[in-house]
Every structure is written in structure tokens, then in C-alpha cells.
Amino acid sequence: MADLPGTYSLSANSDEEIITRDYIASGKEAVYFSKRVNRANDPDGIIPAYDFVDSLDYEAELGVIPKKDAFNITVEEAATHILGYTIINDVSARNLQFKHQQWYRGKSLDGYTPMGPCIVTADEIGDAHDLAISCYVNDEKRQESNTKYMITTVEEAVSELSQGMTLKAGTVICNRHSRRCGYGNEAAGIPKGERCRKV
């Protein structure tokens, strides 16, 4: 496990989501929220089983990592601030999310952010807005989508998060690109003792 300087997530950022067309038409902006990743997990690590969590869920997402601090940068400048990309399982305790009516605590427990196994540098990734990402629970494919469905681009997110506050190098920005997490599918989430992997 490792400490991170900061983590931000984008919600309602998928063109696959049921609400998307009305959401765009209403003129609303991207939804950002922070999550505390005091102890991130390795990609093959064991996600802790806490006795106060009864609805563990998965979300395979694209992670973006800046290589230098950014402050008030433009969308056009954002690409020069990006070190690279990784894959993240934005694990959530749904019962805590609904209990407290916000995302922070239910997504911030120690061991709740498996990442990696590596960072692919920006010059090697190709088109970051056309990447297939899937999630399996045991050998059952539970999530399959593509970053092309993101509404807010990586560069737009990096730029916007730098407006008025310093976006620190090493921060991880999780970009949701699909509504097809366990909760969104009314699936079983991650049962205790089962294996969850993202590709």
C-alpha cells in the first residue's frame, strides 16, 4: 500500500449513463469529489473486509497522474502536465455512501483503491479517449466500456481542477467512463472472499 498526495474523482462523466442526455441539455457541469487515499492498494492486494461494510462495490476507471503542479492552466496546456495513466478500482462501501449521503467516507477506507500495476506514460498510451476497460469478479465480466464515452476529457478535467487551486504532481484523477458498476447493474458487487480484477 502507498500514500498519495491527493485523489479526485469525476462522477456522471459517461455518455453511457441513463441521465446523460438530460444532464448535458440542462447545462450542468462535471461533478467532482475528493476521496482520501491514505493507503492505496496494489492491483493484486486484498481489499480489507470491515465489519461495518455490507455492500462492497467495484468501478474500473482510468487514472490520470500529473507530473508537475498545475495552477490556472488552460485545456491546451493540460497535456504537458500529464505524466501518464493507470487503471483503478474505485472500490466503494455503498452502505456508508447512502448512510452519510456523500461519497467521501465510503470510498476512502484504507485499501479501497487498488491501482496499477504500472503507469503508462502519456507518450506511450496512444489515444487516452479510446481505451477499453473491463472489470471481472472471479471470472465473470461485470463491467465493460471504453473511455470514448467520457463527457469531460482528461485535459478538461486537469485544467478545471487547476482553476484557483494547485493541482499537485502525483495526484490521481479517477475518470468514470461507465455506469456499469455493481450498483448501477443491480449486481452483487464484490462478495467477501471473491476475486476482483480490472483490465
PLY file of the C-alpha trace (Angstrom):
ply
format ascii 1.0
element vertex 199
property float x
property float y
property float z
element edge 198
property int vertex1
property int vertex2
end_header
0.00 0.00 0.00
1.12 3.58 -0.65
0.22 7.13 0.34
-0.96 9.55 -2.37
-0.78 13.37 -2.38
-4.42 13.66 -3.40
-7.22 11.97 -5.29
-10.14 13.42 -7.23
-12.94 11.58 -8.99
-15.41 12.52 -11.70
-18.96 11.24 -11.43
-21.70 11.47 -14.07
-18.93 11.53 -16.68
-20.18 8.83 -19.02
-22.09 9.10 -22.28
-23.46 5.63 -21.45
-25.25 6.83 -18.35
-29.03 6.92 -18.46
-29.11 10.51 -17.19
-26.52 11.85 -19.61
-28.64 13.39 -22.39
-30.85 15.32 -19.97
-27.76 16.14 -17.89
-26.00 17.76 -20.85
-29.12 19.54 -22.05
-29.62 21.07 -18.60
-26.25 22.83 -18.87
-24.87 21.23 -15.69
-21.14 20.80 -15.27
-18.96 17.82 -14.38
-19.35 16.53 -10.82
-16.03 16.35 -8.92
-15.47 14.89 -5.49
-12.39 14.09 -3.46
-11.53 10.82 -1.79
-8.88 10.28 0.83
-6.41 7.59 -0.22
-4.27 7.34 2.86
-3.48 3.72 2.00
-3.88 2.80 -1.68
-3.79 -0.89 -2.56
-1.70 -2.80 -5.09
-3.55 -4.39 -8.03
-3.42 -7.90 -6.55
-3.84 -6.80 -2.96
-6.54 -7.96 -0.57
-9.35 -5.44 -0.14
-9.99 -5.27 3.62
-13.27 -6.67 4.93
-14.62 -4.25 7.53
-17.43 -5.46 9.77
-19.36 -2.21 9.25
-19.43 -2.63 5.43
-22.12 -4.86 3.95
-22.22 -3.70 0.30
-18.77 -3.59 -1.29
-18.78 -2.44 -4.91
-16.35 -2.02 -7.82
-15.77 0.61 -10.52
-12.92 0.14 -13.01
-11.75 3.60 -14.03
-8.99 5.41 -15.90
-6.50 7.11 -13.59
-4.63 10.24 -14.72
-1.44 11.36 -12.94
0.03 14.87 -13.36
3.84 15.08 -13.43
4.08 18.70 -12.25
1.98 21.10 -10.25
-0.73 22.88 -12.21
-2.37 26.20 -11.38
-4.82 28.06 -13.62
-3.71 26.20 -16.73
-5.71 26.09 -19.96
-7.12 22.96 -21.58
-4.46 23.33 -24.26
-1.70 23.37 -21.65
-3.03 20.39 -19.71
-1.40 17.69 -21.87
2.08 18.95 -20.97
1.28 18.38 -17.28
0.28 14.72 -17.61
2.82 12.07 -16.64
0.68 9.12 -17.61
-2.25 6.83 -16.97
-3.12 3.81 -14.88
-6.16 1.69 -14.11
-8.00 1.99 -10.83
-10.69 0.08 -8.99
-12.72 2.79 -7.26
-13.94 0.44 -4.53
-16.95 1.74 -2.61
-18.82 0.82 0.55
-22.29 1.62 -0.70
-23.97 1.38 2.71
-21.64 4.11 4.03
-22.26 6.21 0.93
-26.02 6.08 1.45
-25.78 6.42 5.24
-23.78 9.65 5.05
-25.35 10.84 1.77
-21.98 11.58 0.17
-19.09 9.68 -1.42
-16.12 10.63 0.75
-16.06 8.07 3.58
-17.45 5.13 1.61
-14.63 5.45 -0.94
-11.77 6.40 1.40
-11.21 3.41 3.67
-7.69 2.02 3.81
-7.06 -0.46 0.99
-10.02 0.73 -1.08
-8.14 1.95 -4.16
-6.29 -0.87 -5.97
-4.15 0.73 -8.69
-1.80 -0.34 -11.43
0.23 -2.45 -11.92
2.02 0.40 -13.72
1.77 3.93 -15.06
1.78 4.09 -18.86
3.40 7.35 -19.87
1.43 9.83 -21.93
3.68 9.37 -24.96
3.00 5.62 -24.97
-0.71 5.49 -24.25
-1.93 6.43 -27.72
-5.43 7.91 -27.51
-6.44 8.10 -23.85
-10.00 8.70 -25.00
-10.29 5.33 -26.76
-9.24 2.72 -24.21
-11.22 -0.42 -23.37
-11.56 -1.07 -19.63
-13.21 -4.11 -18.05
-13.78 -5.48 -14.55
-14.22 -9.12 -13.55
-15.48 -10.62 -10.31
-13.93 -14.06 -10.27
-14.17 -14.94 -13.98
-17.47 -13.16 -14.61
-17.22 -9.95 -16.62
-19.20 -7.35 -14.70
-18.10 -4.16 -16.42
-17.04 -3.43 -20.00
-16.78 0.00 -21.54
-14.46 2.46 -23.25
-13.03 5.84 -22.32
-14.51 7.26 -25.52
-17.75 7.61 -23.57
-16.29 10.17 -21.17
-18.05 13.53 -21.42
-15.33 15.61 -19.75
-11.98 14.96 -21.41
-8.82 14.28 -19.43
-7.41 17.67 -20.44
-10.60 19.49 -19.48
-10.58 17.83 -16.05
-6.91 18.66 -15.39
-7.47 22.27 -16.44
-10.66 22.73 -14.45
-9.23 21.20 -11.28
-6.31 23.66 -11.50
-8.50 26.74 -11.54
-7.96 28.62 -8.31
-6.23 25.74 -6.52
-2.93 23.98 -7.13
-3.32 20.52 -8.61
-0.30 18.75 -7.14
2.04 16.47 -9.06
1.25 12.85 -8.25
-2.43 13.49 -7.62
-4.60 10.76 -9.13
-7.70 11.81 -11.07
-10.17 8.94 -11.45
-12.29 9.27 -14.58
-15.56 7.40 -14.57
-16.49 6.25 -18.05
-19.31 3.76 -17.46
-22.42 3.42 -15.30
-21.88 -0.33 -15.22
-20.58 -0.76 -11.71
-22.21 -3.36 -9.48
-24.66 -0.87 -8.02
-25.57 0.50 -11.44
-26.22 -3.02 -12.69
-28.06 -4.15 -9.57
-25.43 -6.89 -9.42
-23.99 -8.44 -6.29
-20.96 -6.15 -6.00
-17.93 -7.93 -4.52
-18.91 -10.75 -2.12
-16.49 -11.38 0.74
-13.64 -13.66 -0.26
-14.15 -13.25 -4.02
-11.56 -12.07 -6.56
-12.00 -8.77 -8.40
-9.69 -7.71 -11.23
-9.63 -4.92 -13.80
-8.11 -4.95 -17.29
0 1
1 2
2 3
3 4
4 5
5 6
6 7
7 8
8 9
9 10
10 11
11 12
12 13
13 14
14 15
15 16
16 17
17 18
18 19
19 20
20 21
21 22
22 23
23 24
24 25
25 26
26 27
27 28
28 29
29 30
30 31
31 32
32 33
33 34
34 35
35 36
36 37
37 38
38 39
39 40
40 41
41 42
42 43
43 44
44 45
45 46
46 47
47 48
48 49
49 50
50 51
51 52
52 53
53 54
54 55
55 56
56 57
57 58
58 59
59 60
60 61
61 62
62 63
63 64
64 65
65 66
66 67
67 68
68 69
69 70
70 71
71 72
72 73
73 74
74 75
75 76
76 77
77 78
78 79
79 80
80 81
81 82
82 83
83 84
84 85
85 86
86 87
87 88
88 89
89 90
90 91
91 92
92 93
93 94
94 95
95 96
96 97
97 98
98 99
99 100
100 101
101 102
102 103
103 104
104 105
105 106
106 107
107 108
108 109
109 110
110 111
111 112
112 113
113 114
114 115
115 116
116 117
117 118
118 119
119 120
120 121
121 122
122 123
123 124
124 125
125 126
126 127
127 128
128 129
129 130
130 131
131 132
132 133
133 134
134 135
135 136
136 137
137 138
138 139
139 140
140 141
141 142
142 143
143 144
144 145
145 146
146 147
147 148
148 149
149 150
150 151
151 152
152 153
153 154
154 155
155 156
156 157
157 158
158 159
159 160
160 161
161 162
162 163
163 164
164 165
165 166
166 167
167 168
168 169
169 170
170 171
171 172
172 173
173 174
174 175
175 176
176 177
177 178
178 179
179 180
180 181
181 182
182 183
183 184
184 185
185 186
186 187
187 188
188 189
189 190
190 191
191 192
192 193
193 194
194 195
195 196
196 197
197 198
